[in-house]
Amino acid sequence: MGATCPDKLMTGQTSDAAVRLLVDKPWTLCGISRAHWCRLEVAGKTPVAIRLGRKKLYRQRDLSLWVEWGCPARNEFDARLAQKSGVRQKFDF
């Protein structure tokens, strides 16, 4: 994968934002810089964001699972999430 998987979420060293349902600064929870998060996001290696106007929000549950599963690429993460929840995955043809 190239990037080290942050384990801040696993050790309980998270900020107060972790208890919220949606997180607006996921890099703080993951213990990496904003610039590194943006590089991972552009490369398709972060969970998908929810857009609310110009703001990007992330589900706290998705971030926790992403770290727990070893920070997989977005397509692999989405497939595992769909398998875990029993939802059929959409395919682009």
ChimeraX commands (.cxc) that place a marker at each C-alpha (Angstrom):
marker #1 position 0.00,0.00,0.00 radius 0.5
marker #1 position 2.92,2.36,0.50 radius 0.5
marker #1 position 1.46,4.39,3.39 radius 0.5
marker #1 position 1.70,3.28,6.96 radius 0.5
marker #1 position -1.63,2.46,8.49 radius 0.5
marker #1 position -2.28,4.77,11.44 radius 0.5
marker #1 position -3.28,2.97,14.61 radius 0.5
marker #1 position -4.42,5.94,16.69 radius 0.5
marker #1 position -8.05,4.81,16.40 radius 0.5
marker #1 position -7.12,1.33,17.59 radius 0.5
marker #1 position -5.37,2.51,20.74 radius 0.5
marker #1 position -8.09,4.89,21.91 radius 0.5
marker #1 position -5.95,8.01,21.49 radius 0.5
marker #1 position -8.63,9.84,19.54 radius 0.5
marker #1 position -10.00,13.32,19.99 radius 0.5
marker #1 position -13.57,14.25,20.94 radius 0.5
marker #1 position -14.50,14.19,17.24 radius 0.5
marker #1 position -14.38,10.37,17.33 radius 0.5
marker #1 position -17.62,10.17,19.29 radius 0.5
marker #1 position -19.50,12.08,16.62 radius 0.5
marker #1 position -21.26,10.28,13.81 radius 0.5
marker #1 position -19.62,12.37,11.08 radius 0.5
marker #1 position -16.04,13.60,11.10 radius 0.5
marker #1 position -14.85,16.65,9.15 radius 0.5
marker #1 position -11.09,16.30,9.82 radius 0.5
marker #1 position -10.34,12.58,9.47 radius 0.5
marker #1 position -6.57,13.10,9.37 radius 0.5
marker #1 position -6.65,14.16,13.04 radius 0.5
marker #1 position -8.26,10.85,14.01 radius 0.5
marker #1 position -5.81,8.87,11.92 radius 0.5
marker #1 position -2.72,10.65,13.18 radius 0.5
marker #1 position -1.48,11.85,9.78 radius 0.5
marker #1 position -1.11,15.28,8.22 radius 0.5
marker #1 position -3.83,16.91,6.16 radius 0.5
marker #1 position -1.53,16.90,3.11 radius 0.5
marker #1 position -0.93,13.15,3.45 radius 0.5
marker #1 position -4.69,12.53,3.82 radius 0.5
marker #1 position -5.33,14.54,0.64 radius 0.5
marker #1 position -2.72,12.49,-1.25 radius 0.5
marker #1 position -4.35,9.26,-0.06 radius 0.5
marker #1 position -7.78,10.57,-1.03 radius 0.5
marker #1 position -6.68,11.56,-4.54 radius 0.5
marker #1 position -5.12,8.11,-4.96 radius 0.5
marker #1 position -8.42,6.44,-3.97 radius 0.5
marker #1 position -7.06,5.03,-0.70 radius 0.5
marker #1 position -9.54,6.53,1.79 radius 0.5
marker #1 position -13.19,5.79,2.54 radius 0.5
marker #1 position -15.64,7.76,0.42 radius 0.5
marker #1 position -16.62,11.20,1.72 radius 0.5
marker #1 position -20.13,12.55,2.11 radius 0.5
marker #1 position -20.47,15.97,0.49 radius 0.5
marker #1 position -22.50,18.58,2.32 radius 0.5
marker #1 position -22.20,21.73,0.27 radius 0.5
marker #1 position -18.48,22.38,-0.03 radius 0.5
marker #1 position -17.68,20.36,3.08 radius 0.5
marker #1 position -16.51,16.75,3.04 radius 0.5
marker #1 position -17.60,14.58,5.95 radius 0.5
marker #1 position -16.62,11.02,6.77 radius 0.5
marker #1 position -18.54,8.41,8.73 radius 0.5
marker #1 position -16.69,7.68,11.97 radius 0.5
marker #1 position -17.65,4.02,11.62 radius 0.5
marker #1 position -16.05,3.90,8.16 radius 0.5
marker #1 position -12.82,5.42,9.45 radius 0.5
marker #1 position -12.66,2.94,12.33 radius 0.5
marker #1 position -13.25,-0.03,10.02 radius 0.5
marker #1 position -10.78,1.35,7.47 radius 0.5
marker #1 position -8.01,1.43,10.09 radius 0.5
marker #1 position -9.06,-1.92,11.59 radius 0.5
marker #1 position -8.87,-3.55,8.15 radius 0.5
marker #1 position -5.38,-2.20,7.49 radius 0.5
marker #1 position -6.28,0.93,5.44 radius 0.5
marker #1 position -7.25,-0.82,2.18 radius 0.5
marker #1 position -7.82,1.04,-1.10 radius 0.5
marker #1 position -11.30,2.53,-1.52 radius 0.5
marker #1 position -12.59,-0.13,-3.93 radius 0.5
marker #1 position -11.46,-2.96,-1.65 radius 0.5
marker #1 position -12.87,-1.17,1.40 radius 0.5
marker #1 position -16.25,-0.65,-0.32 radius 0.5
marker #1 position -16.37,-4.32,-1.35 radius 0.5
marker #1 position -15.59,-5.52,2.19 radius 0.5
marker #1 position -18.11,-3.07,3.66 radius 0.5
marker #1 position -20.80,-4.31,1.26 radius 0.5
marker #1 position -19.97,-7.91,2.13 radius 0.5
marker #1 position -20.09,-7.17,5.86 radius 0.5
marker #1 position -23.46,-5.42,5.63 radius 0.5
marker #1 position -24.92,-7.97,3.21 radius 0.5
marker #1 position -25.65,-5.34,0.56 radius 0.5
marker #1 position -25.01,-6.13,-3.08 radius 0.5
marker #1 position -22.27,-3.99,-4.54 radius 0.5
marker #1 position -22.98,-1.83,-7.60 radius 0.5
marker #1 position -20.77,-2.39,-10.59 radius 0.5
marker #1 position -20.04,0.20,-13.28 radius 0.5
marker #1 position -20.27,-1.31,-16.74 radius 0.5
marker link #1:1,2 radius 0.2
marker link #1:2,3 radius 0.2
marker link #1:3,4 radius 0.2
marker link #1:4,5 radius 0.2
marker link #1:5,6 radius 0.2
marker link #1:6,7 radius 0.2
marker link #1:7,8 radius 0.2
marker link #1:8,9 radius 0.2
marker link #1:9,10 radius 0.2
marker link #1:10,11 radius 0.2
marker link #1:11,12 radius 0.2
marker link #1:12,13 radius 0.2
marker link #1:13,14 radius 0.2
marker link #1:14,15 radius 0.2
marker link #1:15,16 radius 0.2
marker link #1:16,17 radius 0.2
marker link #1:17,18 radius 0.2
marker link #1:18,19 radius 0.2
marker link #1:19,20 radius 0.2
marker link #1:20,21 radius 0.2
marker link #1:21,22 radius 0.2
marker link #1:22,23 radius 0.2
marker link #1:23,24 radius 0.2
marker link #1:24,25 radius 0.2
marker link #1:25,26 radius 0.2
marker link #1:26,27 radius 0.2
marker link #1:27,28 radius 0.2
marker link #1:28,29 radius 0.2
marker link #1:29,30 radius 0.2
marker link #1:30,31 radius 0.2
marker link #1:31,32 radius 0.2
marker link #1:32,33 radius 0.2
marker link #1:33,34 radius 0.2
marker link #1:34,35 radius 0.2
marker link #1:35,36 radius 0.2
marker link #1:36,37 radius 0.2
marker link #1:37,38 radius 0.2
marker link #1:38,39 radius 0.2
marker link #1:39,40 radius 0.2
marker link #1:40,41 radius 0.2
marker link #1:41,42 radius 0.2
marker link #1:42,43 radius 0.2
marker link #1:43,44 radius 0.2
marker link #1:44,45 radius 0.2
marker link #1:45,46 radius 0.2
marker link #1:46,47 radius 0.2
marker link #1:47,48 radius 0.2
marker link #1:48,49 radius 0.2
marker link #1:49,50 radius 0.2
marker link #1:50,51 radius 0.2
marker link #1:51,52 radius 0.2
marker link #1:52,53 radius 0.2
marker link #1:53,54 radius 0.2
marker link #1:54,55 radius 0.2
marker link #1:55,56 radius 0.2
marker link #1:56,57 radius 0.2
marker link #1:57,58 radius 0.2
marker link #1:58,59 radius 0.2
marker link #1:59,60 radius 0.2
marker link #1:60,61 radius 0.2
marker link #1:61,62 radius 0.2
marker link #1:62,63 radius 0.2
marker link #1:63,64 radius 0.2
marker link #1:64,65 radius 0.2
marker link #1:65,66 radius 0.2
marker link #1:66,67 radius 0.2
marker link #1:67,68 radius 0.2
marker link #1:68,69 radius 0.2
marker link #1:69,70 radius 0.2
marker link #1:70,71 radius 0.2
marker link #1:71,72 radius 0.2
marker link #1:72,73 radius 0.2
marker link #1:73,74 radius 0.2
marker link #1:74,75 radius 0.2
marker link #1:75,76 radius 0.2
marker link #1:76,77 radius 0.2
marker link #1:77,78 radius 0.2
marker link #1:78,79 radius 0.2
marker link #1:79,80 radius 0.2
marker link #1:80,81 radius 0.2
marker link #1:81,82 radius 0.2
marker link #1:82,83 radius 0.2
marker link #1:83,84 radius 0.2
marker link #1:84,85 radius 0.2
marker link #1:85,86 radius 0.2
marker link #1:86,87 radius 0.2
marker link #1:87,88 radius 0.2
marker link #1:88,89 radius 0.2
marker link #1:89,90 radius 0.2
marker link #1:90,91 radius 0.2
marker link #1:91,92 radius 0.2
marker link #1:92,93 radius 0.2
view
